[in-house]
Amino acid sequence: MVKLRKIGDSFMLTVPSEKVKKKGWKGGEEFDVNFDHDGNIVFSEI
């Protein structure tokens, strides 16, 4: 489960570690966030 948290004027998504490991992501990586034509969130590694 991914949880949306409000921190000041921003929001943060918490992604479970097993999903992060499966993608091979590391802490500190940056992503561009967009939405597809169905409104789904799409993360693109920068």
C-alpha positions as CSV (number, residue, x, y, z in Angstrom):
1,M,0.0,0.0,0.0
2,V,1.2,3.5,-0.8
3,K,0.3,6.3,1.6
4,L,-0.1,10.0,0.8
5,R,1.1,12.4,3.5
6,K,0.8,16.1,3.7
7,I,4.0,17.9,4.8
8,G,3.6,21.6,5.0
9,D,2.6,22.8,1.5
10,S,3.8,19.6,-0.2
11,F,2.7,15.9,-0.3
12,M,4.8,12.8,-0.1
13,L,4.1,9.2,-1.3
14,T,5.5,6.4,0.8
15,V,6.3,3.4,-1.3
16,P,6.9,0.0,0.3
17,S,10.5,-1.1,0.3
18,E,9.7,-4.4,-1.6
19,K,8.3,-2.3,-4.5
20,V,11.4,0.0,-4.5
21,K,13.7,-3.0,-4.5
22,K,11.8,-4.6,-7.3
23,K,12.3,-1.5,-9.4
24,G,16.0,-1.2,-8.4
25,W,15.5,2.3,-7.1
26,K,17.9,3.8,-4.5
27,G,17.3,6.5,-1.9
28,G,17.9,10.1,-3.2
29,E,16.9,9.3,-6.8
30,E,14.8,12.0,-8.5
31,F,11.7,11.4,-10.6
32,D,9.4,13.4,-12.8
33,V,5.7,12.8,-12.0
34,N,3.0,13.0,-14.7
35,F,-0.4,11.5,-15.4
36,D,-1.4,9.3,-18.4
37,H,-4.6,9.7,-20.3
38,D,-6.5,7.6,-17.7
39,G,-5.3,9.7,-14.8
40,N,-2.8,7.2,-13.6
41,I,0.4,8.5,-12.0
42,V,3.5,7.9,-14.1
43,F,7.0,8.2,-12.5
44,S,10.0,8.8,-14.9
45,E,13.5,8.5,-13.5
46,I,15.5,11.7,-14.2
